Amino acid sequence: MSVPDTAALSEEERYELELAEEARRTSGDWDSVAPGKAGDFRRSFVRMIGLLGPYKWAFAFVSLLGAIGVVLAVIAPKVLGEATNIIFEGVVSASLGGQFPAGTSQEQVVEALRGAGQTDIANMVAAMGDFQVGAGVDFDRLRWVVTAVLAIYVASALLTWVQGYVINVIMVRTMWRLREDVEAKINRLPLSYFDKVQRGELISRVTNDIDNITQTMQQSLSTALTNVLTVVGVLVMMFSISWQLALVALVALPLMAVVFGIIGPKSQKAFATQWRKVGRLNARVEESFSGHALVRVYGREKDSREKFQDENEELYQAAFKAQFLSGLMMPAMMFIGSLSYVGIAVLGGLMVASGQLRLGDVQAFIQYSQQFTQPLSELGGMAAVVQSGTASAERVFQLLDEDEQDPDAPDAPALADGRGVIEFEHVAFSYSPDKPLIRDLSFRVEPGQTVAIVGPTGAGKTTLVNLLMRFYELDGGRILLDGQDIAELTRDDVRSRTGMVLQDPWLFAGSIRENIRYGKQSATDDEIVAAAVATRVDRFVHSLPDGYDTVLDEDAANVSAGEKQLITIARAFVASPSVLILDEATSSVDTRTELLLQHAMAALREGRTSFVIAHRLSTIRDADLILVMEHGDIVEKGTHEQLIAAEGAYWRLYRSQFEQAATDEGAPEVGGPAS
């Protein structure tokens, strides 16, 4: 396959190539669709606005307030222009007092001026309102006009504030609902989804992208509504004053549309790339921080830092491009508005001189031209914000649109009381249709038995447990719990009977008491202490500063790995499950701690059906049944003694672990009395 020459590609083709490379690099398929395409933008934008659906009546009320506020705002320049007319016409009437007797009418003055050859001045006087020589400025009338203008501006500002307040309330509640939807969606996604998605990328979508949507809608929606209404209202007022000047102002519209059509799509694509880079950088940071100790152990600080710097540089370049393109929008719009303003000022001055307009009307029109171009410029600048928010919305919607696990049947039967009989009947399962893992698996576990599952890496041991917990659904066969098919039960019922201790202990930020109570929210303090005593947690808790109330810090770094595991065992103990799963629970601790964990797990397994996944075969020698798995199939089953005597797959695994140690110490051969 030939590598394309990126230097010869257009910007559009390079963008598509980058998307394809990104899709190949990531383990998920989120970036397989180009979020920067216009069709995706429109669909995502409409869907983002659709989030406001539950508040449509509140939004209609806000729109009404905004319309009233805009009407007042666009009336104000016209009224203020009347104040200018009063002052200007009063000054002109006073200045003509030296040429004409006081009280001379407007018609007489116009006729006399035209007779004297002063046609322009005559036309200007003819265009004036109530005019009388020597009358001067009508200050009483001027006072009322100025008072009316102030009242209009105050009322308009108040309505605009109320509009902004209500919209912000709507936005906050809408984003609250969106976060609730995302949280609920995450809980409905199958475990297989999280196997293919980086945690940092997911966290970025849940936090950064939703925050960006919030800021976009809070900053843009109120302003956009006001600006659109202002443009419509100002257009009406401009045409009511002079259609000629209005046409000059409208020349700005196609020019602005051209600018937006050129810059807008490029800016949208740049923002889509920027937020993709943010997600990737978050994934890198989360990975580096969670494995920080390992990075130091292998001396890879420089390598980690260089990778971070490379991706940080990529984010810088993407963010710079996005901000640069979006930053061009407002200056370009303002430049076009300034050209329109100059044209209006020149033409308006000529029209006043020719008597076609009054001075106050031109003043009002100039204000309207600013009111007309300013919201258009703001809408142009806002377009970049909307593009960024829509790119984030698209990423969040992709998460919300992911395939969910099949819902539980509404008529699912209740889980019957039982002692924990587990039956696998001809179970088949594969992670990928073209790579079958478990083909035909059958076995039965009696109540109170401990079943050990062993085998090489990739044999399907953990998969077996995931199927039992219904983390994945079967391709064939069925699993019975006390005679009931778990596929017909609700997942909560299946998991409520099961306790699980994993290889990597998970503890949350909180006290030791709270971490143990996590297994059973209704557990009393006495039950917690009893579980701690039974699982050897009580032995080290009293050496901590606050005992059971000791707060675990981030990653529970103030307790050892073995102590973490003991706490997780106590958590499972307090839940009193009928089925217990121990998945490599002792693989990451030292021999002495392993002995403590074995005692704790022995107490936990007592009277319960237990599944133990183990690589250390020394930990499962007393199991009631050992299942040996290879390539998804059970190749052997029996007790330790039976399997050693058979000298099959288990015997080979056991010998690979212990023969060398036994030979070094002069111990008996494998299969002898010591085995």
BAROFI-891058 format. One record per residue (C-alpha): x, y, z; residue in one letter. Coordinates in pm, 1 decimal. Example, Ala and Ser with C-alpha at 12.3 -4.5 7.8 and 13.67 -1.06 7.14 Angstrom:
<recs>
1230.0/-450.0/780.0/A
1367.0/-106.0/714.0/S
</recs>
This chain:
<recs>
0.0/0.0/0.0/M
153.0/331.4/-107.8/S
182.3/620.5/133.0/V
11.7/936.7/2.6/P
218.7/1249.3/-46.9/D
58.4/1481.7/208.6/T
231.7/1783.0/56.0/A
36.9/1729.1/-266.2/A
-297.5/1692.7/-90.7/L
-550.9/1968.3/-40.9/S
-632.2/2082.5/310.2/E
-960.5/1890.9/294.0/E
-781.4/1569.9/190.8/E
-516.4/1612.5/460.3/R
-793.7/1656.8/716.0/Y
-965.9/1336.5/605.6/E
-631.3/1152.1/615.2/L
-570.0/1275.0/969.9/E
-910.9/1145.2/1074.7/L
-837.5/805.5/924.5/A
-499.1/787.2/1100.5/E
-662.7/888.1/1426.9/E
-922.2/613.9/1388.5/A
-649.4/355.3/1332.1/R
-449.5/471.9/1634.0/R
-737.8/458.0/1876.8/T
-877.2/133.1/2007.7/S
-1236.5/253.2/1982.1/G
-1434.8/371.4/1683.6/D
-1537.0/717.1/1801.0/W
-1331.4/897.1/1539.2/D
-1434.1/684.5/1245.6/S
-1681.0/955.2/1144.6/V
-1542.8/1296.3/1059.5/A
-1701.2/1535.9/1309.8/P
-1601.0/1839.1/1106.8/G
-1827.8/1772.0/809.0/K
-2113.8/2012.9/754.4/A
-2379.4/1739.9/770.4/G
-2253.2/1623.0/1106.9/D
-2237.3/1983.2/1226.3/F
-2597.9/2055.3/1139.2/R
-2724.6/1733.0/1290.0/R
-2525.7/1778.2/1609.6/S
-2619.4/2146.0/1639.8/F
-2990.5/2074.0/1601.9/V
-2962.2/1793.8/1855.6/R
-2775.4/2020.8/2097.0/M
-3051.7/2281.1/2071.9/I
-3303.1/1997.8/2115.4/G
-3169.2/1948.4/2468.9/L
-3374.0/2257.6/2559.1/L
-3699.3/2080.1/2466.2/G
-3825.3/2030.9/2825.6/P
-3797.9/2407.8/2880.9/Y
-3963.0/2524.3/2558.2/K
-4230.8/2730.2/2735.4/W
-3976.2/2899.8/2956.8/A
-3773.2/2967.9/2646.0/F
-4082.1/3112.3/2472.0/A
-4133.5/3344.1/2770.2/F
-3770.4/3450.1/2751.4/V
-3806.4/3512.7/2378.4/S
-4103.4/3738.8/2447.7/L
-3903.8/3934.3/2704.2/L
-3617.4/3960.1/2458.1/G
-3849.9/4082.7/2183.7/A
-3992.9/4354.8/2409.3/I
-3642.6/4455.5/2517.3/G
-3524.2/4473.5/2157.1/V
-3827.5/4680.1/2053.5/V
-3745.6/4930.8/2326.5/L
-3377.7/4928.7/2232.1/A
-3447.2/5001.3/1864.2/V
-3701.7/5272.0/1940.3/I
-3456.7/5461.8/2161.7/A
-3230.3/5598.1/1879.5/P
-3536.1/5728.8/1694.1/K
-3654.9/5910.4/2005.6/V
-3304.6/6036.3/2077.2/L
-3284.4/6164.2/1720.1/G
-3590.2/6373.7/1796.1/E
-3393.2/6537.8/2080.5/A
-3118.8/6623.2/1829.6/T
-3382.2/6771.4/1597.4/N
-3518.5/6987.9/1878.2/I
-3173.0/7125.9/1956.8/I
-3061.3/7168.4/1592.8/F
-3387.8/7327.8/1475.0/E
-3392.0/7555.6/1779.0/G
-3038.6/7672.1/1701.9/V
-3128.2/7729.3/1333.0/V
-3443.2/7923.5/1426.3/S
-3239.8/8144.6/1658.4/A
-2966.3/8200.8/1396.9/S
-3226.3/8310.1/1138.6/L
-3360.4/8572.2/1379.6/G
-3118.0/8826.2/1230.7/G
-3255.9/8772.2/879.1/Q
-3627.1/8742.5/949.6/F
-3866.1/8900.3/1202.6/P
-3958.0/8688.0/1503.4/A
-4261.7/8471.8/1439.8/G
-4200.9/8434.5/1065.0/T
-4351.3/8103.1/957.2/S
-4159.2/7810.5/812.0/Q
-4319.5/7848.5/466.5/E
-4224.1/8214.8/448.0/Q
-3863.5/8142.6/546.0/V
-3833.9/7864.9/287.6/V
-3981.4/8082.2/13.4/E
-3750.1/8371.5/99.3/A
-3438.8/8152.7/107.2/L
-3518.7/7999.0/-230.1/R
-3577.3/8343.9/-371.5/G
-3233.0/8443.3/-245.2/A
-3074.8/8143.1/-418.9/G
-3005.2/7951.5/-91.8/Q
-3179.0/7636.6/-213.0/T
-2990.4/7383.3/6.1/D
-3063.2/7579.7/325.4/I
-3423.5/7623.0/216.0/A
-3461.1/7247.4/161.3/N
-3307.6/7177.2/501.1/M
-3547.4/7418.7/675.7/V
-3840.2/7270.4/480.6/A
-3755.0/6923.8/615.2/A
-3770.9/7045.9/975.9/M
-4070.3/6988.4/1200.9/G
-4240.3/7269.3/1391.7/D
-4026.5/7572.6/1305.0/F
-4065.0/7936.7/1394.8/Q
-3803.2/8209.0/1363.1/V
-3662.2/8320.3/1698.2/G
-3828.6/8039.5/1895.5/A
-3494.1/7887.7/2002.7/G
-3457.9/7550.5/2173.9/V
-3776.7/7410.3/2330.6/D
-3622.1/7291.1/2657.0/F
-3952.4/7166.4/2804.2/D
-4006.1/6938.6/2508.2/R
-3638.0/6840.2/2513.1/L
-3666.8/6743.8/2881.9/R
-3956.8/6509.2/2812.9/W
-3778.8/6347.2/2520.9/V
-3458.8/6288.0/2719.5/V
-3659.9/6145.8/3011.6/T
-3842.8/5911.8/2773.6/A
-3509.5/5791.3/2627.1/V
-3368.3/5718.2/2973.2/L
-3684.0/5527.4/3071.0/A
-3666.5/5323.3/2749.5/I
-3300.3/5230.7/2805.8/Y
-3361.4/5135.4/3170.5/V
-3661.0/4917.2/3080.2/A
-3468.2/4755.0/2794.5/S
-3169.9/4680.9/3019.1/A
-3394.7/4531.1/3288.4/L
-3572.8/4304.7/3040.7/L
-3239.1/4196.2/2893.7/T
-3108.9/4110.8/3241.6/W
-3419.7/3904.8/3322.2/V
-3384.3/3730.5/2987.2/Q
-3020.0/3644.3/3054.8/G
-3097.2/3522.8/3406.9/Y
-3376.1/3289.9/3295.8/V
-3168.4/3153.4/3006.4/I
-2879.0/3081.6/3241.6/N
-3114.8/2889.8/3471.5/V
-3239.3/2691.7/3171.5/I
-2882.1/2621.6/3061.1/M
-2768.1/2501.6/3403.5/V
-3065.6/2268.2/3437.3/R
-3019.6/2139.8/3082.3/T
-2654.9/2056.0/3145.3/M
-2751.0/1891.7/3475.2/W
-2986.4/1666.0/3281.4/R
-2717.5/1596.3/3020.6/L
-2471.6/1487.9/3290.8/R
-2740.0/1266.3/3441.4/E
-2803.7/1112.1/3098.9/D
-2431.7/1048.8/3044.3/V
-2392.5/891.6/3389.1/E
-2696.5/669.5/3329.8/A
-2564.4/580.0/2983.6/K
-2227.3/474.3/3123.6/I
-2404.8/241.3/3365.2/N
-2598.4/85.5/3075.6/R
-2295.6/24.2/2855.3/L
-2160.1/-330.6/2834.8/P
-1822.9/-415.9/2981.8/L
-1691.1/-477.4/2630.2/S
-1729.4/-106.8/2558.5/Y
-1478.6/-11.7/2829.0/F
-1236.7/-272.1/2697.8/D
-1187.7/-67.8/2380.2/K
-1193.8/289.2/2514.8/V
-916.0/472.5/2695.1/Q
-1025.8/603.5/3033.7/R
-869.0/945.1/2976.0/G
-1063.6/983.9/2651.8/E
-1388.0/888.7/2823.9/L
-1320.8/1126.7/3114.3/I
-1248.1/1405.5/2866.8/S
-1588.7/1359.6/2704.9/R
-1772.1/1348.1/3034.5/V
-1596.0/1654.9/3180.7/T
-1424.1/1880.6/2925.6/N
-1674.4/1837.1/2645.1/D
-1982.8/1884.5/2861.8/I
-1823.7/2192.9/3021.2/D
-1757.1/2329.4/2673.5/N
-2119.7/2268.5/2572.6/I
-2231.8/2450.2/2888.2/T
-2015.4/2752.1/2817.3/Q
-2122.4/2759.3/2453.1/T
-2492.8/2755.9/2529.2/M
-2468.7/2997.9/2820.7/Q
-2259.6/3248.4/2627.6/Q
-2426.0/3212.3/2291.2/S
-2795.7/3139.7/2323.6/L
-2902.3/3457.1/2505.8/S
-2676.6/3673.9/2290.8/T
-2783.4/3501.2/1970.2/A
-3153.0/3550.1/2044.4/L
-3104.9/3917.0/2129.6/T
-2885.8/3976.8/1825.9/N
-3125.7/3815.6/1579.6/V
-3419.6/4015.0/1716.6/L
-3207.4/4330.6/1711.7/T
-3113.1/4281.2/1345.4/V
-3479.2/4237.7/1247.0/V
-3596.9/4534.9/1454.1/G
-3319.1/4763.7/1332.1/V
-3391.3/4673.0/969.4/L
-3753.9/4775.9/1014.4/V
-3650.8/5109.5/1170.9/M
-3388.6/5180.7/903.3/M
-3637.2/5127.4/621.2/F
-3886.3/5350.4/802.7/S
-3627.2/5633.4/799.3/I
-3470.9/5591.4/451.9/S
-3481.3/5301.7/213.6/W
-3174.7/5436.2/31.8/Q
-2958.1/5429.6/344.3/L
-3104.9/5089.5/438.2/A
-2984.9/4943.1/108.9/L
-2634.9/5074.6/179.3/V
-2643.0/4897.3/516.7/A
-2765.4/4574.0/356.2/L
-2462.1/4562.1/127.5/V
-2272.9/4433.7/435.3/A
-2481.1/4114.6/452.1/L
-2348.7/3930.9/143.8/P
-1993.1/4037.0/230.6/L
-2032.8/3895.0/581.6/M
-2185.0/3577.1/439.9/A
-1881.3/3531.0/212.4/V
-1643.5/3575.5/506.9/V
-1839.8/3329.9/719.3/F
-1860.7/3079.8/433.6/G
-1482.6/3084.5/390.3/I
-1369.4/3090.4/753.8/I
-1656.6/2900.4/920.2/G
-1598.7/2546.1/783.5/P
-1223.6/2568.5/837.8/K
-1278.5/2686.2/1194.4/S
-1525.0/2402.9/1263.2/Q
-1277.5/2140.2/1144.7/K
-1000.7/2298.0/1350.7/A
-1212.9/2287.8/1665.7/F
-1306.3/1923.3/1601.1/A
-935.1/1841.2/1576.2/T
-859.0/2044.5/1889.0/Q
-1106.2/1854.1/2107.0/W
-985.3/1523.9/1969.8/R
-631.1/1622.0/2069.5/K
-756.3/1721.7/2416.3/V
-904.3/1374.3/2463.6/G
-583.5/1207.0/2351.4/R
-369.1/1424.9/2581.4/L
-598.2/1347.4/2875.8/N
-558.1/977.7/2803.0/A
-179.0/1021.6/2799.0/R
-180.0/1212.3/3130.8/V
-410.9/959.7/3299.6/E
-192.6/673.4/3179.1/E
129.8/840.6/3296.4/S
-5.8/933.8/3638.4/F
-169.5/598.9/3710.4/S
153.0/418.0/3614.6/G
389.4/681.2/3752.0/H
578.5/441.1/3976.3/A
636.5/200.5/3688.1/L
757.2/485.6/3467.6/V
1017.8/571.8/3730.2/R
1120.5/210.5/3787.6/V
1208.3/161.2/3421.5/Y
1363.5/505.1/3386.4/G
1115.2/611.8/3119.7/R
1056.1/961.8/3257.7/E
1229.8/1118.0/2957.9/K
1034.2/905.1/2711.2/D
706.6/981.4/2888.3/S
790.4/1351.3/2898.6/R
879.5/1355.2/2528.9/E
554.4/1182.8/2431.4/K
361.9/1429.1/2645.2/F
547.1/1720.8/2488.3/Q
476.6/1588.1/2138.7/D
105.5/1551.8/2204.3/E
97.6/1881.8/2392.6/N
260.3/2045.4/2089.4/E
-0.5/1884.9/1862.7/E
-273.8/2022.2/2087.5/L
-106.5/2364.2/2084.9/Y
-94.1/2367.8/1706.0/Q
-455.2/2251.4/1677.6/A
-576.6/2503.0/1938.3/A
-375.6/2784.9/1779.6/F
-523.8/2711.2/1439.0/K
-876.6/2692.2/1578.8/A
-842.0/3015.5/1776.5/Q
-665.6/3194.7/1491.2/F
-939.4/3107.7/1243.1/L
-1217.1/3192.5/1486.5/S
-1036.2/3514.4/1578.8/G
-1044.9/3628.1/1215.4/L
-1423.3/3626.4/1214.9/M
-1490.0/3926.0/1439.6/M
-1230.4/4165.9/1287.5/P
-1351.5/4079.8/936.5/A
-1711.7/4147.2/1034.4/M
-1616.7/4474.1/1204.0/M
-1421.6/4588.3/896.6/F
-1721.8/4526.4/672.9/I
-1941.4/4708.3/924.9/G
-1704.1/5005.1/922.4/S
-1723.4/5026.2/542.8/L
-2101.2/5030.4/569.2/S
-2080.4/5298.0/839.6/Y
-1867.5/5525.0/617.1/V
-2109.6/5489.9/326.8/G
-2407.8/5573.5/548.4/I
-2234.0/5877.8/699.1/A
-2143.7/6023.7/357.5/V
-2480.1/5956.7/192.6/L
-2669.6/6068.0/501.9/G
-2482.1/6399.1/513.3/G
-2568.6/6465.5/150.7/L
-2934.9/6383.5/216.0/M
-2948.4/6625.5/512.7/V
-2786.8/6898.0/301.7/A
-3042.1/6839.4/28.4/S
-3331.0/6842.6/273.0/G
-3426.4/6478.7/216.4/Q
-3367.1/6390.6/581.9/L
-3353.3/6570.4/911.6/R
-3026.6/6573.1/1102.7/L
-3175.1/6374.9/1391.8/G
-3293.0/6105.5/1152.6/D
-2941.6/6065.1/1011.9/V
-2803.9/6051.5/1363.7/Q
-3058.6/5782.0/1451.3/A
-2973.6/5593.4/1130.4/F
-2602.3/5599.1/1210.8/I
-2684.3/5451.7/1551.0/Q
-2898.7/5191.0/1380.6/Y
-2615.4/5105.3/1142.6/S
-2395.9/5036.3/1443.8/Q
-2674.7/4837.9/1605.5/Q
-2711.6/4646.5/1280.3/F
-2345.8/4559.4/1219.1/T
-2254.6/4498.3/1583.6/Q
-2491.8/4202.1/1635.7/P
-2387.5/4064.1/1297.0/L
-2023.1/4088.2/1403.9/S
-2107.1/3924.3/1736.3/E
-2295.4/3649.0/1556.3/L
-1988.7/3596.1/1337.3/G
-1759.3/3577.3/1639.6/G
-2012.4/3361.0/1819.8/M
-2003.9/3117.9/1530.5/A
-1658.3/3004.6/1639.8/A
-1784.4/2940.7/1993.1/V
-2083.4/2749.8/1856.6/V
-1856.2/2544.3/1631.3/Q
-1637.8/2450.1/1926.9/S
-1940.0/2361.9/2138.8/G
-2099.1/2161.8/1857.8/T
-1776.8/1964.5/1809.9/A
-1789.8/1876.8/2181.0/S
-2162.1/1799.5/2159.7/A
-2096.1/1559.0/1874.2/E
-1843.4/1370.7/2086.8/R
-2089.2/1348.4/2377.9/V
-2372.1/1236.7/2148.5/F
-2148.6/964.0/2005.9/Q
-2111.8/836.3/2361.3/L
-2487.7/854.1/2418.9/L
-2550.2/667.9/2092.0/D
-2324.5/372.4/2172.9/E
-2491.6/30.8/2176.1/D
-2615.6/-59.1/2522.4/E
-2629.2/-395.0/2687.8/Q
-2958.2/-576.5/2636.7/D
-3206.5/-458.9/2901.0/P
-3338.1/-700.3/3160.5/D
-3674.6/-851.8/3077.5/A
-3957.1/-662.9/3253.8/P
-4115.5/-995.0/3351.9/D
-3788.4/-1150.0/3473.4/A
-3854.5/-1405.8/3748.0/P
-3738.1/-1338.0/4100.2/A
-3421.8/-1507.0/4214.5/L
-3517.0/-1813.7/4411.7/A
-3356.4/-1893.5/4744.0/D
-3078.3/-2142.7/4703.9/G
-2742.7/-2255.7/4830.0/R
-2539.5/-2161.1/4522.4/G
-2546.7/-2449.4/4274.0/V
-2370.7/-2341.6/3953.9/I
-2413.8/-2530.7/3626.4/E
-2252.2/-2455.9/3290.1/F
-2437.7/-2634.2/3009.0/E
-2270.2/-2639.9/2666.4/H
-2155.8/-2278.3/2700.1/V
-2010.1/-2110.1/2388.8/A
-1860.2/-1762.3/2377.8/F
-1620.4/-1548.5/2173.9/S
-1511.7/-1185.2/2193.9/Y
-1491.6/-1175.5/1815.4/S
-1709.6/-1386.1/1581.0/P
-1408.6/-1496.5/1378.2/D
-1207.7/-1604.6/1685.8/K
-1405.4/-1854.0/1896.6/P
-1279.0/-1885.7/2252.8/L
-1513.3/-2117.0/2445.2/I
-1680.8/-2374.4/2224.7/R
-1864.0/-2630.2/2441.7/D
-1810.4/-2596.2/2815.5/L
-2007.1/-2794.5/3074.7/S
-1954.1/-2855.7/3447.2/F
-2141.1/-2841.4/3778.2/R
-2039.0/-2690.3/4111.3/V
-2212.3/-2803.0/4429.2/E
-2294.9/-2566.7/4719.1/P
-1999.3/-2496.5/4944.9/G
-1745.3/-2632.4/4698.6/Q
-1430.8/-2444.4/4606.6/T
-1356.6/-2464.6/4236.1/V
-1013.8/-2358.9/4114.3/A
-966.7/-2252.5/3754.2/I
-612.4/-2278.2/3620.0/V
-445.2/-2262.6/3284.9/G
-203.8/-2057.6/3078.0/P
-260.8/-1691.0/2999.2/T
-542.0/-1647.2/2747.3/G
-701.9/-1981.8/2825.3/A
-1033.5/-1817.9/2919.8/G
-1018.8/-1828.3/3300.1/K
-1133.1/-1470.2/3365.0/T
-1377.7/-1497.8/3076.0/T
-1549.3/-1778.2/3262.8/L
-1603.9/-1549.9/3560.3/V
-1721.2/-1261.5/3340.0/N
-1984.4/-1489.6/3190.7/L
-2097.3/-1600.1/3534.6/L
-2139.3/-1233.5/3637.8/M
-2319.7/-1154.4/3310.7/R
-2059.9/-897.1/3215.2/F
-2084.2/-1060.4/2873.1/Y
-2371.7/-1253.0/2715.4/E
-2334.8/-1610.5/2591.3/L
-2321.3/-1708.4/2225.9/D
-2469.2/-2047.4/2308.4/G
-2566.5/-2275.1/2596.5/G
-2671.6/-2149.3/2936.1/R
-2552.8/-2095.6/3294.1/I
-2781.1/-2199.3/3578.8/L
-2780.0/-2055.0/3930.2/L
-2978.5/-2278.7/4164.7/D
-3162.1/-2417.3/3861.2/G
-3247.8/-2076.7/3709.2/Q
-3100.6/-1955.6/3380.3/D
-2909.4/-1636.1/3467.5/I
-2994.4/-1493.5/3122.5/A
-3359.9/-1482.4/3232.3/E
-3283.9/-1311.8/3564.4/L
-3204.3/-946.4/3612.1/T
-2836.2/-859.8/3629.9/R
-2884.6/-707.2/3973.9/D
-3030.7/-1033.0/4105.8/D
-2744.2/-1237.0/3960.3/V
-2477.6/-1007.4/4100.5/R
-2648.1/-962.3/4437.4/S
-2569.6/-1326.6/4515.2/R
-2205.1/-1287.5/4413.5/T
-1902.9/-1140.8/4586.3/G
-1582.7/-1069.0/4396.2/M
-1220.2/-1001.5/4491.8/V
-1004.7/-892.2/4200.3/L
-633.0/-909.9/4137.5/Q
-601.4/-529.3/4151.1/D
-772.0/-404.9/4468.3/P
-998.2/-104.7/4416.4/W
-1060.6/131.2/4707.0/L
-1220.7/473.4/4693.3/F
-1123.3/788.7/4881.1/A
-1281.8/746.3/5223.6/G
-1232.5/573.0/5553.7/S
-1153.7/203.2/5593.0/I
-1492.9/160.4/5759.5/R
-1668.7/314.3/5457.1/E
-1471.6/97.3/5215.2/N
-1573.7/-220.2/5397.3/I
-1936.6/-103.7/5422.4/R
-1937.1/-60.0/5043.4/Y
-2010.9/-433.1/5018.9/G
-2331.5/-392.1/5220.9/K
-2469.6/-44.6/5279.7/Q
-2685.7/-157.4/5572.5/S
-2394.6/-319.7/5760.0/A
-2360.7/-212.2/6123.0/T
-2031.4/-118.6/6284.8/D
-2032.5/-452.4/6467.5/D
-2072.6/-639.4/6138.5/E
-1786.4/-439.8/5988.9/I
-1558.3/-519.9/6280.7/V
-1658.6/-889.1/6264.9/A
-1573.7/-898.6/5892.4/A
-1242.8/-723.8/5962.2/A
-1152.1/-971.2/6236.0/V
-1239.4/-1270.7/6017.3/A
-1029.9/-1141.7/5727.4/T
-726.6/-1026.5/5931.8/R
-793.6/-655.9/5865.5/V
-835.1/-591.9/6237.8/D
-472.6/-692.3/6294.3/R
-328.5/-385.7/6120.4/F
-612.6/-134.8/6157.5/V
-527.6/-61.0/6520.2/H
-176.4/46.4/6421.9/S
-320.7/324.0/6203.9/L
-372.2/672.9/6351.9/P
-753.5/670.4/6341.8/D
-823.8/297.1/6329.6/G
-1127.1/213.7/6117.7/Y
-1183.6/585.4/6056.3/D
-844.0/626.1/5890.2/T
-906.0/802.4/5560.3/V
-738.5/643.2/5261.0/L
-570.8/894.1/5034.5/D
-554.4/884.5/4655.3/E
-483.8/528.2/4535.1/D
-486.5/420.9/4904.2/A
-112.3/485.9/4916.4/A
-110.0/501.5/5298.9/N
-164.8/123.9/5325.2/V
34.1/-159.0/5167.8/S
-75.3/-370.4/4870.4/A
-152.0/-666.2/5096.4/G
-354.1/-447.7/5335.0/E
-553.7/-310.9/5042.4/K
-636.0/-665.7/4935.6/Q
-738.8/-762.4/5287.7/L
-979.4/-467.2/5295.2/I
-1136.4/-579.7/4966.8/T
-1175.6/-930.9/5109.5/I
-1343.9/-784.1/5418.6/A
-1572.4/-590.0/5186.4/R
-1676.7/-913.4/5015.2/A
-1711.0/-1087.1/5353.1/F
-1956.4/-831.0/5491.7/V
-2175.3/-873.3/5181.8/A
-2232.7/-1242.0/5273.5/S
-2259.0/-1365.3/4912.5/P
-2364.1/-1720.0/4832.7/S
-2120.1/-1733.0/4539.1/V
-1765.4/-1603.2/4576.3/L
-1515.5/-1524.3/4299.6/I
-1147.0/-1474.2/4375.0/L
-959.8/-1360.2/4064.4/D
-583.4/-1380.2/4122.6/E
-639.0/-1222.4/4464.3/A
-291.0/-1308.3/4594.0/T
-78.2/-1268.1/4284.0/S
65.7/-925.3/4368.5/S
174.7/-977.9/4730.6/V
467.4/-1136.2/4910.2/D
466.3/-1488.4/5055.2/T
393.8/-1383.0/5415.2/R
107.7/-1156.9/5308.9/T
-17.0/-1432.5/5080.6/E
-42.1/-1659.4/5384.1/L
-255.9/-1397.3/5562.4/L
-472.0/-1358.7/5252.7/L
-517.7/-1733.9/5227.0/Q
-640.7/-1748.3/5587.2/H
-872.8/-1454.5/5518.0/A
-1004.7/-1615.1/5200.3/M
-1051.3/-1946.5/5376.1/A
-1278.7/-1772.3/5626.5/A
-1456.4/-1600.2/5340.4/L
-1506.2/-1922.1/5140.2/R
-1652.1/-2117.4/5430.5/E
-2004.9/-2232.0/5343.2/G
-1999.5/-2059.7/5003.8/R
-1964.8/-2176.1/4646.4/T
-1628.3/-2034.6/4544.0/S
-1444.4/-1987.0/4218.9/F
-1070.9/-1926.2/4251.7/V
-864.6/-1816.1/3952.9/I
-497.6/-1866.1/4026.5/A
-159.7/-1885.9/3861.8/H
10.0/-1990.2/4186.0/R
-94.8/-2352.7/4204.3/L
18.8/-2376.0/4567.2/S
-282.8/-2166.2/4665.9/T
-545.4/-2406.0/4527.3/I
-419.6/-2749.8/4632.6/R
-706.6/-2789.8/4879.9/D
-976.1/-2700.2/4622.2/A
-1266.0/-2945.0/4591.6/D
-1246.5/-2930.3/4213.6/L
-976.8/-2800.8/3981.0/I
-1067.6/-2711.3/3623.3/L
-775.9/-2692.7/3380.6/V
-848.2/-2473.1/3079.4/M
-670.3/-2445.7/2747.3/E
-799.7/-2241.6/2453.5/H
-1138.8/-2194.1/2614.4/G
-1201.0/-2563.3/2683.4/D
-1176.7/-2765.7/3002.2/I
-912.3/-3023.7/2925.9/V
-891.8/-3174.4/3275.7/E
-1084.8/-3166.9/3600.0/K
-1041.9/-3329.6/3936.4/G
-866.7/-3283.3/4269.3/T
-501.1/-3191.0/4302.3/H
-396.2/-3548.8/4375.3/E
-601.0/-3689.3/4086.9/Q
-460.2/-3443.1/3835.1/L
-101.8/-3492.4/3949.0/I
-144.0/-3867.2/3917.7/A
-282.1/-3826.4/3564.9/A
35.4/-3642.3/3456.7/E
-152.1/-3429.2/3207.6/G
-186.0/-3053.8/3152.7/A
-214.2/-2972.0/3525.7/Y
88.6/-3184.4/3605.5/W
291.0/-2996.0/3344.3/R
182.5/-2659.4/3487.5/L
260.4/-2772.0/3841.2/Y
600.0/-2911.7/3749.3/R
694.0/-2590.8/3562.9/S
635.7/-2396.4/3885.2/Q
778.1/-2628.1/4150.9/F
1017.5/-2883.7/4006.5/E
1318.7/-2652.4/3997.6/Q
1252.8/-2522.1/4348.9/A
1203.1/-2875.8/4477.9/A
1525.4/-2995.2/4314.3/T
1723.5/-2702.8/4454.4/D
1605.7/-2776.2/4808.1/E
1638.9/-3154.7/4783.5/G
1263.9/-3189.4/4819.1/A
1073.6/-3494.3/4691.8/P
989.6/-3513.6/4324.0/E
657.0/-3382.3/4203.4/V
384.5/-3639.4/4254.2/G
555.7/-3783.0/4561.4/G
445.8/-3748.1/4919.9/P
505.8/-3372.9/4930.3/A
265.8/-3314.3/4645.1/S
</recs>
